[in-house]
Amino acid sequence: MLDVARNAGTDCPVSLAAVADHASLSRGYLEQLALSLRNAQLLRGVCGKGGGYKLSREPEEITIRDVVEAVIGPINVVECVMNPAVCERSETCSCRQVYVLINRQITDALDSFNLGDLLDPEKLRKLIKQDAVKALPGPRTGSGRRAEVARAGRTRRLATKNAAGHDRGGCPEG
């Protein structure tokens, strides 16, 4: 899609042979992808000499989620997220709620980028730098729920060690 998107402002369609050479992918594989992308109305074919593929919309209007779902289907970390009827425990399963949240985070992330973003290396560098800053660890004590759980675990281990005179790790067998 990026090879096709790079030519979005021109009248020149991109051939699968050119993409295959550039990306070192088999033409057969690219034909399967192109069919899925055409069916999702993300690509349109141009017939005749010099034919190939063009984007059906501007690169900024095609999200990464559009592309991924066109090729592999809806984002669905586990079957019960989209189809609760497949599991008899889906109504009471606490894990399913976590999977629903994970699924939402993934789709939100994929919706937040479009092909135009991927064509702009400077914008990508800025986004990566912002995410790298967010991912940096905070103070050793940390904050938030994860840090509270970690502190509580350390406090319990210290209490066990102090009560027994040595660290038994909470195990009564020592």
Order of alpha helices (4+ residues) and beta strands (2+ residues): alpha-alpha-alpha-beta-beta-alpha-alpha-alpha-alpha-alpha-alpha
